[in-house]
Amino acid sequence: MYAEKTGRKLLNKYWWIVNLRDDKGNTALDYAKQSNALWRVNLLNNPSLIQKEEFDWIEACKREEGDAVLAFVNNCQDLQSVCRKANDTPLHHIKLHTFEEYHNFLEIPSIAELKNTIDDDGATALHRAIERKDMLLAKILLLDDGVERIIKNHSGTTAMDLLAKLCRENGDWAKMCKQIKVNPYLRTTYIQPGTNLEQMRNTLSVIAALLATITFAAGFTLPGGINNNNGEALLAKEAAFLVFLLADAYAMCTSMLVLFCLVWSMVSEPDMARLLVDRSVFILMHSLYATLLAFMTGVYTVIKHSSLWAAISIFVMCSIIAILANRTILHKVIALFVPAANGEKQDQTLLLEEGRSGTSTMEEEDISCCSILHVLKRRTMSIYSSAVDKYKYM
């Protein structure tokens, strides 16, 4: 009876090691069966009967008890909620001894989902690995395309900032970065690890070429027309017209510069290619802003005398778009007004496709029988048939 009581206490405290195997490959359940301890067999066969006590995995990580932490992670079914509660993850503290051990640790699905989690200081696992100079963990995190490198902690420092400082101080870290082809001094704003550079280059080139074509044509299709006698623009002395010309020229030049950057990125070193594509996004934004300004001033120049209200309305609309073009503002506006971006609301189109919209009984019945496309098809055919019938009786 005393052995059973002691055994239950041990299982309650060390529940996370019940599935570990010893040198012979046996688990606690195997030994329980060999010793005919029925209470142990029943308990190990029904893990829900074990009263699990909290495991201090942070201290275990600091004591470099890697096996204990690994056993805990493998046996903790609610690891996500535990980490959210602690606002921390084992990946922020784990200390293993080989690259392979770290690789296997990151292969655990529950750990892979936590690799970009931030702690109370806003630091990611990559921040912590670099801070404690754990080269093996930092290396495997840098090799993982899913790990964010530009997340800022509460001090405004990214992991790449810490890495750049460490590389300047320690030649071994600089050598490691060179080996895995990571440039800690490279600062990109729009290019993230894992970004398909070729696809992004193709998309940017199409947009830049289109803008260059539009602005080039607008430069020879002047608002207000030209004087047939001397070929001069009729509104050449108007301030708004001069702004139109300058904005149009700026938009064309910046779009052409984007094309040049993209062309050179195809024959540059990988780091420089990433930098050129990243800067192309920034330059292209300037081209789009200038195109908006050229449109506003061009329209204003032509209709300000006849329809001032329309010119002002166009000015306001274009100005709103220019303000919303800012990424931070756009994210906030989309999250506020668009249901699909709000976590508390769901896109009604998606609900219809899944057959879960609560619009009406008839729609629910139709959608439960087939997909939304079939429903739309039936409705279209019904409308078409009704139209044919009306046509017959005309």
Buried (B, 14 or more C-beta within 10 A) or exposed (E): EEEEEEBBEEBEBBBBBBBBEEEEEEBBBBBBBEEEBEBBBEBBEEBEEBEBEEBEBBEBBEEBBBEBBBBBBBBBEEBBEBBEEBEBBBBBBBBBEEBEBBBEBBEBEBBEBBBBBBBEEBBBBBBBBBBEEBBBBBBBBBBBEEBBBBBBBEEEBBBBBBBBBBBEEEEEBBEBBEEEEBBBEBEBEBBEBEBEBEEBBEEBBEBBBEBBEBBBEBBEEBBBEBEEEEEEBBBEEBEBBBBBBBBBBBBBBBBBBBBEBBEEBEEBEEBBBBBBBBBBBEBBBBBBBBBBBBBBBBBBBBBBEEEEEEBEEBBEEBEEEBEEEEEEEEEEBEEEEEEEBEEEEBEBEEBBBEBEBEEEEEBBEBBEEEBBEEBEEEEEEEEEEEEEEEEEEE
